[in-house]
Amino acid sequence: MVFPVVGGNESKGYDVDNSLRINAGDSAYLSRTQTAGNQRTFTASVWVKRSRLNDRQALFSSTVDGTEECFIWFDTDDELFVKENTSNSTDFEIRTNRKFRDPSAWYHIVVAYDTTESTAGNRVRIYVNGVEETSFANETQPDQNFQTKFNKNSQVANIGRMNYNQEYFGGYLAEINWVDGSQLAPTSFGEFDDNGVWIPKKYTGSYGTNGYFLEFQQTGTSQNSSGIGADTSGQDNHWAVTNLAATDITEDTCTNNFATLNSLATFTSGVLSEGNLKHTGGDGTLSKGFSTQAVSSGKWYAEVKIVNGSMKSRQGVRRADKMDYNDNEGIVLDYDFIYLLGTEGGTNEDITDWSGNNNIIGIALNKDDNEVSFYLNGTQRGNTQSLVNTGEAYCFFSDDYSDSNNDEGVWEWNFGNAPYTISSGNTDGKYGNFEYAPPSGYYALCTKRLAEFG
C-alpha cells in the first residue's frame, strides 16, 4: 500500500480548537431530553473524522423506544444514511451512493430538513464539504409536512448513539451546530478558501428552541456549562455525558488534522481503537499499523505508551511505499534491539529491554538529515540511526508478531493528541500534548506543522 505524502494549508481565518474523540467500544455518547421545537424544519451541521469503517455508527438519533426512532448515521457499507421509523415501519429513507472511507480526512456533513417544501427532493437535503449530494442508493423523501422525532417534546436525543440497536460512533466530532426552525445551506457553516478547499466558518444566526453549538471546550462530566457536552450557543441546551472523559477532548480538528493510525492498512487480526491511536496486536498472527500521514522532509516527533509489552512487538518508522509483509524498509525498536529493516543503514544495536508496561517510547524522525532517534521516558537510548533511502517518504508504524500464548502487544500512539492521561504536558512549542518535551526543532505530526515545515 502506498501512502500519500501529506501536506497542509495553514489556517488564516476561523480555527476550530477542539474535537470530541468517541470510542465505540466504550459505548460512549452524549444525550439530552428535548423540549417542544420545530419537528419539520431544522439543520444539523457537524465535522466528522471516522475511525471505524464497515460498521453501523450513529451520528444523531432521537428515540422514545424501539418503535419510534430517527437517525443520521453511517451504515455498514460506509454510506451516509438518514432514516425514520414509526412502529417498525419506515417513514422515509435516504442513503448516499458516496462512501465515507477515508480515516485520515475530516468531512463536513450538513443535513437540512424542511418537510413543508412542496418539492419532495427539497425536504431532506444532504451536503458534504459544501456540495449537495444528488446521487443516492435510495431516496424516499418524507411526506409533505411530516413531523420527525427530532425536536419532539420529552424525547431523548443522542449524539454518537442510536438507542434501539445500541449502535455507537467511533471517531472524532467537531463544531456541531444544530439549528431548530431553519433549513440552512452549508454556507452558513463553511466556505471555500482560495485553494478551493472547504473550511469552517462561525455560524452567526439564531438557534431556536432545541438548537445548540458544541465546541468541546470543557472537560467536565456534568450536564452544564463546564461539561464536555456544554452548549455555547447561548441556549444552555447542555448534554449529558456517558463513558467520556477529559482525555477524549483533543486538538485533532478540521483546521488542524493530526495523524492517527490508518484503519485501512492494519493487517490481519490486529485491532485499532481510541480514535485509531490504540493498537492491539492479534493473537497468533501478524498485525501492523501505519500513520495516516507520511513525510519526506522536516523533523517529527511521536510517543508510544506501552500498555502491554510483548517480546514480538516493534515501533518505529518505515518507508511509506514499502508496507507489504515481505517488503520491509525502515528502522524499529523491538524488545531489546534497535532493529534495521531491509537495506536500511546503521547497525543492529542492543540497548536492553524497555518494553515494560507504562514506559513511553519517543521516536524522533529527522527527514531533513535522514536520521531516527529513540527515547525511553525522555532519555535517548542507543545511537541515532541513519536512513539509507533518503529520497523516500516515511511514516510511523508498529507491528506485533504474537504467537498463540496470548502475549499480544498493546500500545497507544500519541502524535500530539494522546488517548491517555498526560501527567506533565509538553507542546512542540505551539501544538500537541506530549508526556516528554520533543527534541528541539521537532514537531507534532499535524497539518498546521506540515504546512510550515513539511
TORKOL-4160 file (C-alpha; in steps of 0.2 Angstrom, whole numbers, padded with zeros to 4 digits, m for minus):
454
<pt num="1" X="0000" Y="0000" Z="0000"/>
<pt num="2" X="0007" Y="0017" Z="m0005"/>
<pt num="3" X="0003" Y="0032" Z="0007"/>
<pt num="4" X="0002" Y="0050" Z="0001"/>
<pt num="5" X="0014" Y="0062" Z="0007"/>
<pt num="6" X="0003" Y="0074" Z="0017"/>
<pt num="7" X="0005" Y="0092" Z="0017"/>
<pt num="8" X="m0007" Y="0106" Z="0024"/>
<pt num="9" X="m0014" Y="0123" Z="0021"/>
<pt num="10" X="m0011" Y="0133" Z="0037"/>
<pt num="11" X="m0027" Y="0141" Z="0043"/>
<pt num="12" X="m0028" Y="0160" Z="0041"/>
<pt num="13" X="m0045" Y="0163" Z="0047"/>
<pt num="14" X="m0058" Y="0154" Z="0058"/>
<pt num="15" X="m0050" Y="0140" Z="0069"/>
<pt num="16" X="m0058" Y="0125" Z="0077"/>
<pt num="17" X="m0048" Y="0121" Z="0093"/>
<pt num="18" X="m0056" Y="0105" Z="0099"/>
<pt num="19" X="m0065" Y="0089" Z="0095"/>
<pt num="20" X="m0073" Y="0075" Z="0104"/>
<pt num="21" X="m0065" Y="0058" Z="0102"/>
<pt num="22" X="m0078" Y="0044" Z="0104"/>
<pt num="23" X="m0073" Y="0026" Z="0106"/>
<pt num="24" X="m0087" Y="0014" Z="0101"/>
<pt num="25" X="m0080" Y="0000" Z="0112"/>
<pt num="26" X="m0084" Y="0011" Z="0127"/>
<pt num="27" X="m0102" Y="0013" Z="0122"/>
<pt num="28" X="m0099" Y="0032" Z="0124"/>
<pt num="29" X="m0111" Y="0046" Z="0119"/>
<pt num="30" X="m0120" Y="0062" Z="0123"/>
<pt num="31" X="m0138" Y="0063" Z="0127"/>
<pt num="32" X="m0151" Y="0076" Z="0130"/>
<pt num="33" X="m0170" Y="0077" Z="0133"/>
<pt num="34" X="m0178" Y="0088" Z="0120"/>
<pt num="35" X="m0192" Y="0101" Z="0123"/>
<pt num="36" X="m0205" Y="0105" Z="0110"/>
<pt num="37" X="m0197" Y="0113" Z="0095"/>
<pt num="38" X="m0199" Y="0113" Z="0076"/>
<pt num="39" X="m0201" Y="0095" Z="0070"/>
<pt num="40" X="m0202" Y="0099" Z="0052"/>
<pt num="41" X="m0188" Y="0112" Z="0049"/>
<pt num="42" X="m0171" Y="0111" Z="0056"/>
<pt num="43" X="m0152" Y="0109" Z="0051"/>
<pt num="44" X="m0138" Y="0098" Z="0058"/>
<pt num="45" X="m0120" Y="0103" Z="0054"/>
<pt num="46" X="m0105" Y="0093" Z="0060"/>
<pt num="47" X="m0087" Y="0090" Z="0056"/>
<pt num="48" X="m0083" Y="0071" Z="0056"/>
<pt num="49" X="m0067" Y="0061" Z="0056"/>
<pt num="50" X="m0070" Y="0042" Z="0055"/>
<pt num="51" X="m0060" Y="0029" Z="0064"/>
<pt num="52" X="m0070" Y="0013" Z="0062"/>
<pt num="53" X="m0076" Y="0008" Z="0045"/>
<pt num="54" X="m0088" Y="m0005" Z="0038"/>
<pt num="55" X="m0099" Y="m0003" Z="0054"/>
<pt num="56" X="m0115" Y="0005" Z="0058"/>
<pt num="57" X="m0112" Y="0020" Z="0068"/>
<pt num="58" X="m0124" Y="0034" Z="0073"/>
<pt num="59" X="m0121" Y="0052" Z="0072"/>
<pt num="60" X="m0138" Y="0059" Z="0078"/>
<pt num="61" X="m0153" Y="0050" Z="0084"/>
<pt num="62" X="m0169" Y="0053" Z="0093"/>
<pt num="63" X="m0180" Y="0040" Z="0101"/>
<pt num="64" X="m0194" Y="0036" Z="0113"/>
<pt num="65" X="m0192" Y="0017" Z="0112"/>
<pt num="66" X="m0189" Y="0003" Z="0099"/>
<pt num="67" X="m0204" Y="0008" Z="0089"/>
<pt num="68" X="m0200" Y="0026" Z="0086"/>
<pt num="69" X="m0183" Y="0032" Z="0080"/>
<pt num="70" X="m0175" Y="0044" Z="0068"/>
<pt num="71" X="m0156" Y="0045" Z="0065"/>
<pt num="72" X="m0142" Y="0051" Z="0054"/>
<pt num="73" X="m0128" Y="0038" Z="0053"/>
<pt num="74" X="m0115" Y="0028" Z="0043"/>
<pt num="75" X="m0121" Y="0011" Z="0038"/>
<pt num="76" X="m0111" Y="m0005" Z="0036"/>
<pt num="77" X="m0106" Y="m0001" Z="0018"/>
<pt num="78" X="m0100" Y="0017" Z="0024"/>
<pt num="79" X="m0114" Y="0027" Z="0016"/>
<pt num="80" X="m0122" Y="0041" Z="0025"/>
<pt num="81" X="m0140" Y="0036" Z="0030"/>
<pt num="82" X="m0154" Y="0047" Z="0035"/>
<pt num="83" X="m0170" Y="0037" Z="0041"/>
<pt num="84" X="m0185" Y="0037" Z="0052"/>
<pt num="85" X="m0196" Y="0023" Z="0058"/>
<pt num="86" X="m0213" Y="0023" Z="0067"/>
<pt num="87" X="m0219" Y="0006" Z="0074"/>
<pt num="88" X="m0205" Y="m0003" Z="0065"/>
<pt num="89" X="m0211" Y="0004" Z="0048"/>
<pt num="90" X="m0200" Y="0016" Z="0038"/>
<pt num="91" X="m0207" Y="0033" Z="0036"/>
<pt num="92" X="m0193" Y="0039" Z="0025"/>
<pt num="93" X="m0175" Y="0034" Z="0020"/>
<pt num="94" X="m0161" Y="0042" Z="0011"/>
<pt num="95" X="m0145" Y="0033" Z="0008"/>
<pt num="96" X="m0130" Y="0041" Z="m0002"/>
<pt num="97" X="m0120" Y="0032" Z="m0015"/>
<pt num="98" X="m0105" Y="0041" Z="m0009"/>
<pt num="99" X="m0095" Y="0030" Z="0003"/>
<pt num="100" X="m0085" Y="0038" Z="0018"/>
<pt num="101" X="m0070" Y="0028" Z="0019"/>
<pt num="102" X="m0055" Y="0039" Z="0022"/>
<pt num="103" X="m0050" Y="0038" Z="0040"/>
<pt num="104" X="m0037" Y="0052" Z="0038"/>
<pt num="105" X="m0050" Y="0065" Z="0032"/>
<pt num="106" X="m0062" Y="0077" Z="0040"/>
<pt num="107" X="m0079" Y="0078" Z="0032"/>
<pt num="108" X="m0091" Y="0092" Z="0034"/>
<pt num="109" X="m0109" Y="0085" Z="0034"/>
<pt num="110" X="m0125" Y="0095" Z="0034"/>
<pt num="111" X="m0142" Y="0088" Z="0034"/>
<pt num="112" X="m0156" Y="0101" Z="0032"/>
<pt num="113" X="m0174" Y="0097" Z="0034"/>
<pt num="114" X="m0190" Y="0106" Z="0029"/>
<pt num="115" X="m0204" Y="0094" Z="0026"/>
<pt num="116" X="m0216" Y="0109" Z="0022"/>
<pt num="117" X="m0207" Y="0110" Z="0005"/>
<pt num="118" X="m0219" Y="0106" Z="m0010"/>
<pt num="119" X="m0205" Y="0098" Z="m0020"/>
<pt num="120" X="m0201" Y="0081" Z="m0012"/>
<pt num="121" X="m0182" Y="0082" Z="m0016"/>
<pt num="122" X="m0180" Y="0098" Z="m0006"/>
<pt num="123" X="m0187" Y="0091" Z="0011"/>
<pt num="124" X="m0171" Y="0082" Z="0017"/>
<pt num="125" X="m0155" Y="0089" Z="0009"/>
<pt num="126" X="m0138" Y="0082" Z="0012"/>
<pt num="127" X="m0122" Y="0092" Z="0009"/>
<pt num="128" X="m0104" Y="0085" Z="0010"/>
<pt num="129" X="m0090" Y="0098" Z="0010"/>
<pt num="130" X="m0101" Y="0112" Z="0004"/>
<pt num="131" X="m0108" Y="0102" Z="m0011"/>
<pt num="132" X="m0126" Y="0095" Z="m0011"/>
<pt num="133" X="m0127" Y="0076" Z="m0013"/>
<pt num="134" X="m0138" Y="0071" Z="m0028"/>
<pt num="135" X="m0133" Y="0053" Z="m0031"/>
<pt num="136" X="m0142" Y="0041" Z="m0019"/>
<pt num="137" X="m0143" Y="0022" Z="m0017"/>
<pt num="138" X="m0161" Y="0025" Z="m0011"/>
<pt num="139" X="m0171" Y="0041" Z="m0009"/>
<pt num="140" X="m0188" Y="0040" Z="m0001"/>
<pt num="141" X="m0192" Y="0058" Z="0005"/>
<pt num="142" X="m0204" Y="0061" Z="0019"/>
<pt num="143" X="m0222" Y="0066" Z="0015"/>
<pt num="144" X="m0226" Y="0084" Z="0015"/>
<pt num="145" X="m0227" Y="0092" Z="0032"/>
<pt num="146" X="m0221" Y="0076" Z="0040"/>
<pt num="147" X="m0216" Y="0078" Z="0059"/>
<pt num="148" X="m0200" Y="0070" Z="0063"/>
<pt num="149" X="m0195" Y="0063" Z="0080"/>
<pt num="150" X="m0181" Y="0076" Z="0081"/>
<pt num="151" X="m0186" Y="0091" Z="0092"/>
<pt num="152" X="m0200" Y="0082" Z="0099"/>
<pt num="153" X="m0205" Y="0086" Z="0117"/>
<pt num="154" X="m0198" Y="0074" Z="0130"/>
<pt num="155" X="m0190" Y="0063" Z="0118"/>
<pt num="156" X="m0171" Y="0059" Z="0121"/>
<pt num="157" X="m0159" Y="0065" Z="0108"/>
<pt num="158" X="m0142" Y="0056" Z="0106"/>
<pt num="159" X="m0125" Y="0061" Z="0098"/>
<pt num="160" X="m0114" Y="0046" Z="0094"/>
<pt num="161" X="m0128" Y="0033" Z="0098"/>
<pt num="162" X="m0143" Y="0025" Z="0091"/>
<pt num="163" X="m0153" Y="0019" Z="0107"/>
<pt num="164" X="m0163" Y="0005" Z="0100"/>
<pt num="165" X="m0149" Y="m0006" Z="0092"/>
<pt num="166" X="m0135" Y="0001" Z="0103"/>
<pt num="167" X="m0125" Y="0007" Z="0088"/>
<pt num="168" X="m0111" Y="0019" Z="0093"/>
<pt num="169" X="m0100" Y="0031" Z="0083"/>
<pt num="170" X="m0081" Y="0028" Z="0083"/>
<pt num="171" X="m0070" Y="0043" Z="0078"/>
<pt num="172" X="m0070" Y="0062" Z="0080"/>
<pt num="173" X="m0083" Y="0075" Z="0080"/>
<pt num="174" X="m0081" Y="0094" Z="0080"/>
<pt num="175" X="m0090" Y="0110" Z="0078"/>
<pt num="176" X="m0108" Y="0103" Z="0080"/>
<pt num="177" X="m0122" Y="0116" Z="0076"/>
<pt num="178" X="m0140" Y="0111" Z="0077"/>
<pt num="179" X="m0152" Y="0125" Z="0071"/>
<pt num="180" X="m0170" Y="0122" Z="0076"/>
<pt num="181" X="m0183" Y="0131" Z="0065"/>
<pt num="182" X="m0172" Y="0134" Z="0049"/>
<pt num="183" X="m0167" Y="0124" Z="0034"/>
<pt num="184" X="m0149" Y="0131" Z="0030"/>
<pt num="185" X="m0137" Y="0129" Z="0016"/>
<pt num="186" X="m0119" Y="0124" Z="0021"/>
<pt num="187" X="m0113" Y="0141" Z="0018"/>
<pt num="188" X="m0120" Y="0146" Z="0035"/>
<pt num="189" X="m0106" Y="0135" Z="0042"/>
<pt num="190" X="m0092" Y="0134" Z="0030"/>
<pt num="191" X="m0084" Y="0142" Z="0014"/>
<pt num="192" X="m0071" Y="0138" Z="0001"/>
<pt num="193" X="m0054" Y="0145" Z="0003"/>
<pt num="194" X="m0043" Y="0152" Z="m0011"/>
<pt num="195" X="m0037" Y="0135" Z="m0015"/>
<pt num="196" X="m0055" Y="0128" Z="m0017"/>
<pt num="197" X="m0054" Y="0118" Z="0000"/>
<pt num="198" X="m0070" Y="0118" Z="0010"/>
<pt num="199" X="m0066" Y="0126" Z="0028"/>
<pt num="200" X="m0077" Y="0130" Z="0043"/>
<pt num="201" X="m0083" Y="0147" Z="0047"/>
<pt num="202" X="m0093" Y="0153" Z="0063"/>
<pt num="203" X="m0111" Y="0152" Z="0062"/>
<pt num="204" X="m0119" Y="0168" Z="0067"/>
<pt num="205" X="m0138" Y="0165" Z="0066"/>
<pt num="206" X="m0151" Y="0160" Z="0079"/>
<pt num="207" X="m0153" Y="0143" Z="0085"/>
<pt num="208" X="m0171" Y="0141" Z="0090"/>
<pt num="209" X="m0178" Y="0131" Z="0105"/>
<pt num="210" X="m0168" Y="0115" Z="0104"/>
<pt num="211" X="m0153" Y="0122" Z="0095"/>
<pt num="212" X="m0135" Y="0121" Z="0101"/>
<pt num="213" X="m0117" Y="0123" Z="0097"/>
<pt num="214" X="m0104" Y="0111" Z="0104"/>
<pt num="215" X="m0086" Y="0116" Z="0103"/>
<pt num="216" X="m0079" Y="0104" Z="0116"/>
<pt num="217" X="m0070" Y="0117" Z="0126"/>
<pt num="218" X="m0073" Y="0110" Z="0143"/>
<pt num="219" X="m0068" Y="0093" Z="0151"/>
<pt num="220" X="m0081" Y="0090" Z="0165"/>
<pt num="221" X="m0093" Y="0076" Z="0165"/>
<pt num="222" X="m0109" Y="0086" Z="0172"/>
<pt num="223" X="m0123" Y="0092" Z="0161"/>
<pt num="224" X="m0119" Y="0110" Z="0162"/>
<pt num="225" X="m0108" Y="0124" Z="0155"/>
<pt num="226" X="m0092" Y="0116" Z="0162"/>
<pt num="227" X="m0095" Y="0099" Z="0154"/>
<pt num="228" X="m0089" Y="0090" Z="0139"/>
<pt num="229" X="m0107" Y="0092" Z="0132"/>
<pt num="230" X="m0108" Y="0111" Z="0135"/>
<pt num="231" X="m0119" Y="0121" Z="0123"/>
<pt num="232" X="m0110" Y="0138" Z="0119"/>
<pt num="233" X="m0124" Y="0144" Z="0108"/>
<pt num="234" X="m0132" Y="0154" Z="0122"/>
<pt num="235" X="m0147" Y="0142" Z="0123"/>
<pt num="236" X="m0139" Y="0132" Z="0138"/>
<pt num="237" X="m0145" Y="0116" Z="0130"/>
<pt num="238" X="m0131" Y="0106" Z="0138"/>
<pt num="239" X="m0128" Y="0087" Z="0135"/>
<pt num="240" X="m0126" Y="0073" Z="0147"/>
<pt num="241" X="m0110" Y="0063" Z="0146"/>
<pt num="242" X="m0109" Y="0044" Z="0146"/>
<pt num="243" X="m0092" Y="0035" Z="0146"/>
<pt num="244" X="m0082" Y="0050" Z="0141"/>
<pt num="245" X="m0068" Y="0058" Z="0150"/>
<pt num="246" X="m0056" Y="0073" Z="0149"/>
<pt num="247" X="m0044" Y="0063" Z="0138"/>
<pt num="248" X="m0057" Y="0062" Z="0125"/>
<pt num="249" X="m0056" Y="0081" Z="0121"/>
<pt num="250" X="m0042" Y="0083" Z="0108"/>
<pt num="251" X="m0034" Y="0095" Z="0097"/>
<pt num="252" X="m0037" Y="0085" Z="0081"/>
<pt num="253" X="m0049" Y="0095" Z="0071"/>
<pt num="254" X="m0054" Y="0100" Z="0054"/>
<pt num="255" X="m0042" Y="0115" Z="0055"/>
<pt num="256" X="m0028" Y="0105" Z="0062"/>
<pt num="257" X="m0028" Y="0087" Z="0057"/>
<pt num="258" X="m0017" Y="0076" Z="0067"/>
<pt num="259" X="m0010" Y="0059" Z="0062"/>
<pt num="260" X="m0018" Y="0043" Z="0068"/>
<pt num="261" X="m0015" Y="0025" Z="0063"/>
<pt num="262" X="m0024" Y="0020" Z="0047"/>
<pt num="263" X="m0038" Y="0008" Z="0049"/>
<pt num="264" X="m0037" Y="0004" Z="0030"/>
<pt num="265" X="m0019" Y="m0003" Z="0032"/>
<pt num="266" X="m0020" Y="m0013" Z="0048"/>
<pt num="267" X="m0016" Y="m0031" Z="0043"/>
<pt num="268" X="m0024" Y="m0047" Z="0049"/>
<pt num="269" X="m0032" Y="m0048" Z="0066"/>
<pt num="270" X="m0025" Y="m0033" Z="0075"/>
<pt num="271" X="m0037" Y="m0020" Z="0082"/>
<pt num="272" X="m0037" Y="m0001" Z="0082"/>
<pt num="273" X="m0047" Y="0009" Z="0095"/>
<pt num="274" X="m0047" Y="0025" Z="0104"/>
<pt num="275" X="m0049" Y="0036" Z="0088"/>
<pt num="276" X="m0036" Y="0024" Z="0079"/>
<pt num="277" X="m0022" Y="0028" Z="0092"/>
<pt num="278" X="m0023" Y="0012" Z="0102"/>
<pt num="279" X="m0016" Y="m0004" Z="0093"/>
<pt num="280" X="m0019" Y="m0021" Z="0100"/>
<pt num="281" X="m0009" Y="m0035" Z="0091"/>
<pt num="282" X="m0018" Y="m0051" Z="0085"/>
<pt num="283" X="m0016" Y="m0067" Z="0095"/>
<pt num="284" X="m0006" Y="m0079" Z="0084"/>
<pt num="285" X="m0005" Y="m0068" Z="0069"/>
<pt num="286" X="0005" Y="m0053" Z="0062"/>
<pt num="287" X="m0003" Y="m0036" Z="0065"/>
<pt num="288" X="0003" Y="m0019" Z="0058"/>
<pt num="289" X="m0002" Y="m0001" Z="0060"/>
<pt num="290" X="0004" Y="0014" Z="0050"/>
<pt num="291" X="0002" Y="0033" Z="0052"/>
<pt num="292" X="m0011" Y="0041" Z="0041"/>
<pt num="293" X="0002" Y="0055" Z="0037"/>
<pt num="294" X="0019" Y="0052" Z="0029"/>
<pt num="295" X="0033" Y="0064" Z="0027"/>
<pt num="296" X="0048" Y="0067" Z="0015"/>
<pt num="297" X="0055" Y="0082" Z="0024"/>
<pt num="298" X="0055" Y="0091" Z="0041"/>
<pt num="299" X="0058" Y="0084" Z="0059"/>
<pt num="300" X="0043" Y="0075" Z="0068"/>
<pt num="301" X="0041" Y="0068" Z="0085"/>
<pt num="302" X="0028" Y="0055" Z="0092"/>
<pt num="303" X="0027" Y="0045" Z="0108"/>
<pt num="304" X="0021" Y="0027" Z="0111"/>
<pt num="305" X="0015" Y="0021" Z="0128"/>
<pt num="306" X="0017" Y="0003" Z="0131"/>
<pt num="307" X="0001" Y="m0004" Z="0138"/>
<pt num="308" X="0005" Y="m0022" Z="0137"/>
<pt num="309" X="0023" Y="m0026" Z="0132"/>
<pt num="310" X="0027" Y="m0040" Z="0120"/>
<pt num="311" X="0044" Y="m0048" Z="0115"/>
<pt num="312" X="0037" Y="m0048" Z="0097"/>
<pt num="313" X="0031" Y="m0030" Z="0095"/>
<pt num="314" X="0040" Y="m0016" Z="0086"/>
<pt num="315" X="0038" Y="0003" Z="0085"/>
<pt num="316" X="0047" Y="0014" Z="0073"/>
<pt num="317" X="0047" Y="0022" Z="0056"/>
<pt num="318" X="0045" Y="0014" Z="0039"/>
<pt num="319" X="0045" Y="0019" Z="0020"/>
<pt num="320" X="0028" Y="0024" Z="0015"/>
<pt num="321" X="0029" Y="0014" Z="m0001"/>
<pt num="322" X="0035" Y="m0002" Z="0007"/>
<pt num="323" X="0021" Y="m0009" Z="0018"/>
<pt num="324" X="0019" Y="m0027" Z="0012"/>
<pt num="325" X="0025" Y="m0041" Z="0024"/>
<pt num="326" X="0040" Y="m0046" Z="0013"/>
<pt num="327" X="0044" Y="m0028" Z="0008"/>
<pt num="328" X="0052" Y="m0021" Z="0024"/>
<pt num="329" X="0062" Y="m0004" Z="0024"/>
<pt num="330" X="0064" Y="0005" Z="0040"/>
<pt num="331" X="0071" Y="0006" Z="0057"/>
<pt num="332" X="0062" Y="0000" Z="0073"/>
<pt num="333" X="0064" Y="m0003" Z="0091"/>
<pt num="334" X="0059" Y="m0021" Z="0097"/>
<pt num="335" X="0061" Y="m0029" Z="0114"/>
<pt num="336" X="0079" Y="m0026" Z="0116"/>
<pt num="337" X="0086" Y="m0020" Z="0100"/>
<pt num="338" X="0086" Y="m0006" Z="0088"/>
<pt num="339" X="0082" Y="m0016" Z="0073"/>
<pt num="340" X="0085" Y="m0012" Z="0054"/>
<pt num="341" X="0073" Y="m0017" Z="0041"/>
<pt num="342" X="0078" Y="m0022" Z="0023"/>
<pt num="343" X="0093" Y="m0012" Z="0017"/>
<pt num="344" X="0092" Y="0002" Z="0030"/>
<pt num="345" X="0109" Y="0008" Z="0036"/>
<pt num="346" X="0116" Y="0009" Z="0054"/>
<pt num="347" X="0119" Y="m0006" Z="0065"/>
<pt num="348" X="0108" Y="m0018" Z="0075"/>
<pt num="349" X="0110" Y="m0011" Z="0092"/>
<pt num="350" X="0107" Y="m0020" Z="0109"/>
<pt num="351" X="0100" Y="m0007" Z="0121"/>
<pt num="352" X="0092" Y="m0019" Z="0134"/>
<pt num="353" X="0074" Y="m0022" Z="0137"/>
<pt num="354" X="0062" Y="m0007" Z="0138"/>
<pt num="355" X="0046" Y="m0015" Z="0134"/>
<pt num="356" X="0039" Y="m0013" Z="0152"/>
<pt num="357" X="0021" Y="m0008" Z="0154"/>
<pt num="358" X="0018" Y="0011" Z="0155"/>
<pt num="359" X="0035" Y="0015" Z="0148"/>
<pt num="360" X="0034" Y="0029" Z="0135"/>
<pt num="361" X="0045" Y="0027" Z="0119"/>
<pt num="362" X="0049" Y="0043" Z="0110"/>
<pt num="363" X="0053" Y="0042" Z="0091"/>
<pt num="364" X="0061" Y="0057" Z="0083"/>
<pt num="365" X="0061" Y="0056" Z="0064"/>
<pt num="366" X="0073" Y="0069" Z="0055"/>
<pt num="367" X="0069" Y="0068" Z="0037"/>
<pt num="368" X="0080" Y="0084" Z="0033"/>
<pt num="369" X="0095" Y="0074" Z="0039"/>
<pt num="370" X="0088" Y="0056" Z="0036"/>
<pt num="371" X="0090" Y="0051" Z="0054"/>
<pt num="372" X="0080" Y="0042" Z="0068"/>
<pt num="373" X="0082" Y="0043" Z="0087"/>
<pt num="374" X="0073" Y="0033" Z="0100"/>
<pt num="375" X="0070" Y="0039" Z="0118"/>
<pt num="376" X="0064" Y="0030" Z="0134"/>
<pt num="377" X="0054" Y="0040" Z="0146"/>
<pt num="378" X="0063" Y="0056" Z="0139"/>
<pt num="379" X="0081" Y="0050" Z="0138"/>
<pt num="380" X="0089" Y="0045" Z="0122"/>
<pt num="381" X="0093" Y="0026" Z="0121"/>
<pt num="382" X="0105" Y="0020" Z="0108"/>
<pt num="383" X="0114" Y="0029" Z="0094"/>
<pt num="384" X="0105" Y="0040" Z="0081"/>
<pt num="385" X="0102" Y="0029" Z="0066"/>
<pt num="386" X="0103" Y="0034" Z="0048"/>
<pt num="387" X="0090" Y="0031" Z="0034"/>
<pt num="388" X="0098" Y="0025" Z="0018"/>
<pt num="389" X="0083" Y="0029" Z="0006"/>
<pt num="390" X="0085" Y="0047" Z="0008"/>
<pt num="391" X="0073" Y="0052" Z="m0006"/>
<pt num="392" X="0058" Y="0042" Z="0001"/>
<pt num="393" X="0043" Y="0047" Z="0012"/>
<pt num="394" X="0042" Y="0039" Z="0029"/>
<pt num="395" X="0028" Y="0036" Z="0041"/>
<pt num="396" X="0027" Y="0030" Z="0059"/>
<pt num="397" X="0022" Y="0012" Z="0062"/>
<pt num="398" X="0020" Y="m0003" Z="0074"/>
<pt num="399" X="0018" Y="m0021" Z="0072"/>
<pt num="400" X="0016" Y="m0037" Z="0083"/>
<pt num="401" X="0022" Y="m0055" Z="0079"/>
<pt num="402" X="0012" Y="m0063" Z="0093"/>
<pt num="403" X="0011" Y="m0081" Z="0095"/>
<pt num="404" X="m0003" Y="m0092" Z="0102"/>
<pt num="405" X="0001" Y="m0088" Z="0120"/>
<pt num="406" X="m0010" Y="m0073" Z="0122"/>
<pt num="407" X="0005" Y="m0061" Z="0123"/>
<pt num="408" X="m0001" Y="m0049" Z="0110"/>
<pt num="409" X="0006" Y="m0032" Z="0112"/>
<pt num="410" X="m0005" Y="m0017" Z="0116"/>
<pt num="411" X="0002" Y="0001" Z="0114"/>
<pt num="412" X="m0006" Y="0019" Z="0112"/>
<pt num="413" X="0001" Y="0031" Z="0100"/>
<pt num="414" X="0002" Y="0050" Z="0103"/>
<pt num="415" X="0005" Y="0061" Z="0088"/>
<pt num="416" X="0001" Y="0076" Z="0099"/>
<pt num="417" X="m0017" Y="0070" Z="0104"/>
<pt num="418" X="m0014" Y="0056" Z="0117"/>
<pt num="419" X="m0028" Y="0044" Z="0121"/>
<pt num="420" X="m0021" Y="0043" Z="0139"/>
<pt num="421" X="m0018" Y="0055" Z="0153"/>
<pt num="422" X="m0003" Y="0066" Z="0151"/>
<pt num="423" X="0005" Y="0070" Z="0168"/>
<pt num="424" X="0016" Y="0084" Z="0163"/>
<pt num="425" X="0011" Y="0091" Z="0147"/>
<pt num="426" X="0023" Y="0097" Z="0133"/>
<pt num="427" X="0019" Y="0105" Z="0117"/>
<pt num="428" X="0030" Y="0106" Z="0102"/>
<pt num="429" X="0031" Y="0125" Z="0105"/>
<pt num="430" X="0013" Y="0128" Z="0100"/>
<pt num="431" X="0004" Y="0112" Z="0096"/>
<pt num="432" X="0001" Y="0094" Z="0103"/>
<pt num="433" X="0002" Y="0087" Z="0121"/>
<pt num="434" X="0016" Y="0076" Z="0125"/>
<pt num="435" X="0022" Y="0067" Z="0141"/>
<pt num="436" X="0040" Y="0072" Z="0137"/>
<pt num="437" X="0046" Y="0088" Z="0128"/>
<pt num="438" X="0050" Y="0084" Z="0109"/>
<pt num="439" X="0068" Y="0087" Z="0105"/>
<pt num="440" X="0072" Y="0105" Z="0099"/>
<pt num="441" X="0066" Y="0108" Z="0082"/>
<pt num="442" X="0054" Y="0093" Z="0081"/>
<pt num="443" X="0035" Y="0095" Z="0079"/>
<pt num="444" X="0019" Y="0086" Z="0081"/>
<pt num="445" X="0013" Y="0077" Z="0065"/>
<pt num="446" X="m0002" Y="0088" Z="0061"/>
<pt num="447" X="m0007" Y="0098" Z="0046"/>
<pt num="448" X="m0003" Y="0115" Z="0053"/>
<pt num="449" X="0015" Y="0110" Z="0056"/>
<pt num="450" X="0016" Y="0101" Z="0039"/>
<pt num="451" X="0011" Y="0117" Z="0031"/>
<pt num="452" X="0026" Y="0126" Z="0040"/>
<pt num="453" X="0039" Y="0113" Z="0040"/>
<pt num="454" X="0034" Y="0098" Z="0029"/>
